[in-house]
Amino acid sequence: MSAKGEIETRRSLDGLRMYLLRQRWDQPNIEDIDEAVQRELAKTPAWQRIRTGDEIAITAGSRGIASLPHILRAVAAAVRRRGGRPFIFPAMGSHGGGTAEGQRELLAGLGVDEETMGVPIRSSMEVVRLGETEEGLPVYVDAYAAAADGIILVNRVKKHTNFDAPIESGLAKMAVIGLGKHAQAEAVHQYGNYGLREYIPKVARVVFERARVLAGLAIIENAFGGVAELVGLAPQEILDREPALLARAKELSPKIPFHDIDIALVERMGKEISGTGMDCYIIGRRRIIGEPEWPEAPQIRTLVVIDLTEASHGNGLGVGLADMTTRRLADKIDWAITRANIMTSGNLERGKLPLVFDTDRDALEAAAFRERATPLEALRVVCIRDTLHLRHLLVSEALAREAAQRDDLEIISEALPLPFDEAGNWQSPFQ
């Protein structure tokens, strides 16, 4: 009991010894992105059909792909070299509150605006209906893109946070949920994960047959967040080749290098980091009723997330993946924007607010209280910047002992206390 007679729900972590780790990664990295973009797009047969004066629409998604602004500028420059007139449009479903201005602002937060890109940004939620699938599902395309002389799809290929399939998140998904905006997202998401698994390839096939898609540029990232590979594809190649690209992306993707974890602290979540704020596969939680979690992913007993990125514009989708959070994060959530995204996806568990604590220290010490059966020196604690940046981790002594026996991990600090200031605010060791 506390001095006030209240039941104690916190456990001091003052004696916990922490260590900085670095993951040893040896992975490919493209140094000359401009040359690679030009080379890969030039491989696609339709690229040669761009004529002087043609308006070419280029997709820009809502994810925080570190190289995205550079790649989009390179694509636009390549179009201009062919004599075309490029423009960029937000290609995302219900993000940005499902509004044209909200999506324009979301892109600006990712470094994609007219000033940085040197081309127009055309944002609208209006769509054109192309037709329907054999099952009767309507197929839509952004109105600006539909009116253009050609469309270039640009997207990162990676594991989806909701489902497992040969085609998950990549060019096919961009052709469906991105190109078709909120209208298409709503039409596909109404069938839950089944809809994503089954209808993304089917809707994409109609798009590739009827829309003016010239090419796709697939981005495969390395674990550092750099570009490992760029692959230019003709639209008719995308559905056949994307499964192999997905397998390659999974092979290179960053991971938390421990399986059994008592407490994980995530410094920040956000839409530019993952569609679910935190990458579900990284934290081993997707929180979809009726869907199992991944047995090979980390098993985290208590998950704490303490902040929301500014680039999320208040979209707190994914906060429900955590067990505990902070007042600071909760106060940043724009519930209108968050509801729009959550209701479209249908995965309501991810939008539920976890236990809220006044300070970062309070949240982490509450997590420690939950794990009070484990002695302090045996607690397996890992702290990360976010689920996209995982080269450096802060871990407890129990995990550091394990890391010392592994060739893929390097301990780069002496023992450290948890990095809180006197007010209980977390001071990031990763900046």
N, C-alpha and C positions, 0 to 999 in steps of 0.2 A: 504493500500500500504506500502511496505517496504521503507527503506531509499534510496534504489537504484531505486525506482519507479517500482519494480517488484510486481506482485500480490502476496499477502501473502497466503501461503498454509500450515502454521503451527500454532498450538495453544499451548501455554505454559501449561504444566501440573505441574508447580512448587507448586501449592496449593493443588494438589490431595493427599488425605490421604489414605494410603494403610495399609492392615492388613494381617498377615499370618493366614491361616486357616489350620486345619487338619481334614480330613474326619475320622469319627469313623467307622472302619470296624471290624467286628467280623466274620472271615471266616476260613475255614479249611486250614491247612498247613501241608504237609508231612515233617516230620523231618528227617527220615531215607530213603533217596532216593534210596540208593543201595539195601536195603531190599525190597522196594516196586517194583523196576524194576525187580528183580529176581522173586519175588512172582507173578507178573502179567504176565511175559513172560512164566513162568512155567505152567500157566493155559491153554495156547494155545496148542492144540493137536500136532501140527507139531513140537513144540519145542523139544519134545522127540525124533524126528527123526534126529536131528543133530548128525552126526557121527564124530569120531576123524579124523581130517585133512580136514573136509569140509570148504570151503571158504564161508564166510557169509558176504554179502554186507549190510551195514547199511546206511540209508539215513541221510543226514544233510542238512537242508534247510537254507535259507538266512535270517531268522527272528532273531531278538535279544531276544530270549527266555532266560531269566536270568539263568535258570537252565540247558540249553541245553548242555554245555560242561560236566557237572556232569552226566546228564542222558546218554549221548553218551558213556562216560567212563564206566558207570555201565552196559550198554547194551553189550559193548565189553567184559567186564569182565565176564558177564553171559555166553556169547558165548564161551569164553575160558574155563570156568568151564565145559562146555559140550564137550570140546575137539576140538571145531571149531577154525578156523583161521579168525578172523574178519578183515574187512577193512571198511573204511568210504569213501563215495563218495558224492560230491556236488549234491544235488537233487533239482535243481531249473531251471526255464525256461531260460529266456534271461538275468538274472541278471549277474553281473560281466562282463558286456559288451558282453555277449553271447560267451565268450571264456573260454577254459579250465583253463588257468592261472589266468584269472580274477576271476573265481569262486573259485579257490584254495585260492587266496588272500582274497576274501570276507570272506571265512570261517575262515581264520587265524585272520582276524579282529574281529571275534566273539569269539575267543579263542579256535578254533577247528583247530589244526594242528597236525602233526605227533609227535611232542615233547609232547604236552599237552595230546594227546589221547593215545599215546603208541601203535598206530596201523598205518598201511599205509593209506595215503589219495590218492585215485586214481581219477584223474579228467580228463574227456574227454567229448567232445561234440558229440562223435559218438554214434549212437543208432542202435538198432536192431528192425526191424519191426516184431511185433507179429502177426498181422492180421488186421482186420478192424471191425468196428461196423456194425450193420444191415443197417445203413444209408450210409456206405461206407467210414466213417472217419477212416484214418489209425491210428494204435495203435503202439506206440514205447516204447522201454525200453532202458535205458542206457546200452552201450555195456559191460562195466565192470560188472554191476549187472546181465545182461543176462547170462554172462559166469560163474557166481558164483553158488554154490550149494544151496544157499538160500538167501532170501532178507528179511530184517526186516525194516518195515516202522516206522519212528519216526516223529511225528509232533504234534504241538499244535492244538487243536480244538478251533476255534473262528469264530466270524462273519467275512464274507468277505467284502472287501471295495467296491465291485462293484455291488453286487446283493443280493437278498433275496430269499432263497430257503431252503428246509429241510436239504440239504447238502451244506455247503459253504466251509469254509477253514478247512481242517483237513486231515485225513488219505486218504480219497478218492482223494482229490486234490493232495496230495503228490504222490499218485499212478499214477496220470495223468500228471500234469504240472511239478512235481518234477522228477519222475522216467523217464518221456519221454523227459526231457530236452527241448532245444529250439525248436526242431522239433515238439514236441507235443504241446508246448505252442503256436507256430505259427498256427498249424492246428486247435486248439480249439478257439484261440482268434480271428481268422478271422471272426467268426460268432458273435463277440461282446458278450454282456452279455447273450444273448440267448444261445450262445455256452457254456458258463460257467455253466449256470443253467441246460441245457439239456444234454450236452455231458460229463461233468465230471462223473456222475454216469454210463453212458453207456460205456465210455472208461475204467473206473475203473473196471467194471464187466468183460471186456475182459482180463484186466491185471490179475485180481484175478483168472480167469479160466486158463490162459495160462502161466503166469510167475511163477517163483519159489518163490512166496511170502510165507514166513513161518508164519509171525505174524505182527500185527500192535501194536504200543504202543502209545496210545492217551494221550496227556498232557492237562490237564485242569488247567489253572492258577487261582490263586486268585487275588484279586484287588491289592495286594502288589507286584505282579510279581513273587510270589513264586508258588510252586506246590500244588494245592488243591487236585487233584486226578490224579492217573495214572491208565490207563485201558488197559490191554492186550486183544487183539482180534484176533481170527482166521480170515483169509482173507474173508471167506464166511460170517462172521458176520458183517463186517464193514459197508456195505451199509444199513443194517437194524438197526444197533444200533447207528450210528453216529448222526441222528437227535436228539435223546435224549441227547447225549453228548453236542451237540451244544446248546440246550436249557439250559443246566446246565452251560455252559461256559458263555452264555449271562447273566445269573442270577448273576454270580460272577464277571463279568468284571467291571473295574473301569469306572467312568463317571465324567464329569464335572457336579457338582451338582446344576447348575442353567440353566434355559431354555432360558431366554431373556438376551442377552449380547450385549452391545454396541460395545465394543472393546475386543478382545482376543489377547494376545501376547504369542506366542509359542517360547521358547528359542531355540529349535533345532528340526530339522526334520531329518529323515534318514531311510535308507532301513532296518536297524536292528530294527527300532522302528515299522515300518509298511511298507507293500508293496508299499504304496502310500506316504511314507515319514511321513505323519501324518495320523492317523487312521480316515477315513472319517466319521465313525459313531460317534466318539468322538466329532468332530468339526461340525457335521451336514452338511457336504458338500461332495458330490462325483463328482460333475461337469461332468456329463455324459449327453450329449445332448439327449433329449427325455426321460430321466429318472428323476422322481421326487426325491426331497430330502426327508429326513425322518422327518415327522412333530413332532415326539416325541423327536428327538435329539435336542441339543442346537441350538438356532437361533442366530448366530453371525453376526452382521451387518458389522463389519470391522475386518479382520483377518490379523495379522502381524506375520511373521516368520523371525527370525533374524540370524539363523546359520544352517549349514549342518554338520552332524557328519562325522568324519574321516572314520568310518567304512562303509560309503556309497560309498567310493572310487569315489566321484564325481558324483554319480547318483542323479540328482536333480528331478526325477519324483515326482510329488506332489507339487512342488513349485507353480504351477498354481492354487492350492486350496486357496492360500493366495491372499490378495488384495495388500499387501505392503511387501517389503523385503529390505535387506541391500546389499550394495556393497560387503561386506565380503562374504555373502552367494553366491551371483551371481558369484563372482570370483572363487569359489570352484567348480562350476559345470563343469563336463567333458561332453561336449555336445555329443560326439560320444557314450559314454556309456549310457547317458540319452536317446538319440534318439533310440538306439537299444531296450531299454526297452519300451519306449512309442510307437514306431511303432509296436512292437509285440502285445501290449495290445490294441492298436487302439484308446485309449482314449486321444486324442491330447490336450484337454483343460488342462489336468493336467501338461503338460510340458511347458505351456506358461509362460513367465516371467512377474510377476506383476510389479507394480511401484517400482523402485529401489532408495534407499536413501543412502547417504554417511555414516550415523551413525545410531545406534540403536535409539537414542533419536529423530533424524529426522524422522525416520519411524513411531515411536509411536505418535509423535506430529502431523504428517500429518494425522494419523488416527483420532486423537482428533479434528483436523480441519474439517475433514469430518463429525464428529458427533457434530459440533459446535452449533446445535440447542438445544442440551441438556446442561443445566447448569453443571458446573464442579462438584458440590456436588451431583448431581444426576446421573453422568456417571456410568454405570455398566461395570466395567473393571475387567477382570480376566487374570492373568498371570500364565503360567504353564511351567514346565521343558520341557515336551514333552507329547505326547498323550499316552504314556505307563506308566508314573509315575505321578499319580494324587492324591496321598494321601495329599500332601501339595500344597496349592494354595496361591497366593498373590492377594488380591481382594481390590477393592475400597470401600469407606465407605458405599455407597449405598448397595452393596452386603453384607458387613459385618453386617449391620443392619438386613438384612434378615436372615443371618446365625445365629445371636444371638437368633432368635426365633425357631431354629430347633435343634432337639436332635441329628441329625446325623453329625453335624458340630461343631467344637470347635475353637474359636478364641484364638491364642497362642502368640500374640504379641500386643504391644501398637501401636499407629498410627506411620506409617513410611512414609518417602518420597519415591518416585520412585527411585530404586537403580541404578542411573547413576553416572559414574565418571565425572571428569571435561571435558574429551574429548567426552562425550556422549556415552560411552560404557556401556552396561548393565552389572551389577554385580549381578550374580545369587544369590538369597536369599535361594536357595534350596540345595546348596552344603555344 
